[in-house]
Amino acid sequence: YQVKAPSGDLITFLDTPGHEAFTEMRARGAHVTDIVILVVAADDGLMPQTIEAINHTKAAGVPMIVAINKVDKENANPQKVRERLLEHEIIVEQMGGEVQDVEVSALKRTGLDDLLDKLQLQAELMELKARPDRAAEAVVVEAQLDKGRGPVATVLVKRGTLKRGDIFVVGEQPGKVRALIDDKGQQIKEAGPSMPVEVLGLDGVPSAGDMLTVVENEARAREVAEYRREQARLKRTTQAPASLDTMFSALAADRAKEYPVVVKADVQGSAEAIVNALHKLSTDEIKVKVLHSGVGAITESDVTLAAASKAPIIGFNVRPNAKAREIVERDKVRMKYFDVIYHLTEDIAGEMAGELGPERIENVVGRAEVKQVFPAGKKDKAAGLLVLEGLIRKGLNARLTREDVIVSATTIASLRRFKDDVAEVRVGLECGVVLSDTNDIKPGDMLEVFEVEERARTL
């Protein structure tokens, strides 16, 4: 969106989400903008995403202005924020550095004019210039599939002027500008440098971060788009050369369970962030397999794919169309709707943990050495033990080892001390046991007794 400064200059703001899943959006934002405004809460200080944003800004080589927000709160401490920034080599002017900072309150609207003044000062120092009288180049900030308007891309014009009727190519999609809509929702005829606009007239939905370039004619646009599609296809089919590492990685992946999903979101950036967040949930035991991700309403093909793969459909701020709802009812496809990414990742992590079943944890209770073996009844053998660690308890699981090699996995069938049946025998004492399903016992064998605890898994 754009705002008009008191001087009359237009300033374009590009807001990026703070959630950890939107890493790529923040990285793109730092590379697209001329100046980064780092918003830090005066009561919270530096969050992990704030530190990440600082790193993106440094990597992009873009100057920064620190906006310390929420200064109206009782527990606000702007000075502490300035001190914490020193840890990341951000030295504000008040502390002898070159980075401008300003205290603001978004709630009470204080300090905002001061922020605009500092932005203009920084822009003057940088001597920012762009040529409007040339073919336009723009970067895609966001893209979506609108039900009434078709594929729509929100772009930020980098150089030149984008006009209605221009032929362009963006990523793998050709197009012709049918309409330009500004941040107020008004149709405009052209957009100059640093202007954010929605572009209508694309053949398909591009990816966020793609460059939009105006070309001379439709044939050239189709040629470039087709070449890029072919390159993308070759990249997908080209396999890395085989090595021992890749072979073992593939074997491990084959052993892991798969949790298939179909992802549909309202905009490209959200779909990208959700797919990245889901992949981060994968472990050595279970991996997320995204069968398809896209933008726009949930369609019949999405539901058919999910039904064939027995996968749930994750809808983020989208719903199925009428035909898709019929197939959902008929094929009993699971639909999961979300509008907050935290809830989405928590829910899917819980489902993936449920797929693995409870976690079995062994707690070793005691260890004992077989001192003597003697008959017990017609067929069984009893072992005379000396308890070396912990305790031996009737009914517990046990492992009999000989020279550190497991001979049998068994349980304590009976436990005696002298001639009395007892429930348990503690360290330092002697006892006699009969083991279930094994008579292969020799003096010198070791017996390890353990409990098995089942816990609900978490990822």
C-alpha angles and dihedrals in degrees: 000000000000132000130191114235120219087258090059095251119135117235121194118213123201111194119203124195120254098217115114092239092066096068094128092050091054091048091051091047092055092051095045099049130074095214128023120216108204108205112205124177113236091216100044104037122199117356123194089257090053090055089047090052090051090053092048090050092050091047091052092048092230123149117246138217116195115220109196103204133194093036088149092069119103095236094045115134111179092172091059089054090053090050093048090051089060088069087065097044093256106137114183124210093255088062095046099271135116101244112105118225132187132190112229141170115208089190096053094029093233123151095017095114088049089053091052090050091052091048091054091047091052091047091051091051090051092047091219113201137170134180112240095183099075140072109296128253119189138170123230110241096176138353135195144167107245117202095224102027103037121220110005126186125195105213137181112217109231100183139350126023123289111214136189108266095029116143112226146165123218119185105310094339127092120202151155122233105251094167141358119210123190128216091272091058094252123137112241133186098225143005123213132201117316092011119134114219141163111238121209123192105064123143092221143354111286125208122262108261095033117135119240111213126184112228134191100255146353094262090057091047092052091046094052093044092050092049090051092049090052091049091049091049092050091049091053094049097042109099125208114250113269119259136161091260094052090044093054091043089054092049091051090048091051091055093051120091117245127228106198121203140173113216126202123173138174095245137023096244093055092047090051093048093048093050091050092047091049093050089053089060090063118111134182088270102045132020132193113239112197103205093186138349127190147138131262135038120341105264136199091261091054091052093045091051092048092048093050091049096038087235128147119242115233112208116192109193090333136098134201121268121241097270092045090053090056092054091045090056093043098046096033093233115181114242122196117189124196139169098179119062093212090060091047096054093043092051095047092045088054092050093048091050089050090053090059093050124221120332114247112217122188118214113192108224101180149341129219139178123231106236100171140006123211137165120275111192123322100317111006129087126214125212124218106217139192110208107228101175136017115335143302116233129189115251096022125128116260141187122210112209131188116196088345093305117118110244098179143349109226147139135250102261096179136002127200137178109199101321098329126098108234135184096225143358121209134217118299094024131106125232144160125242138185113209123213119248098357138085096168095112127139134178110268094035116131124227120206115193121200145170123225116221122192117211131180107256124243126192 
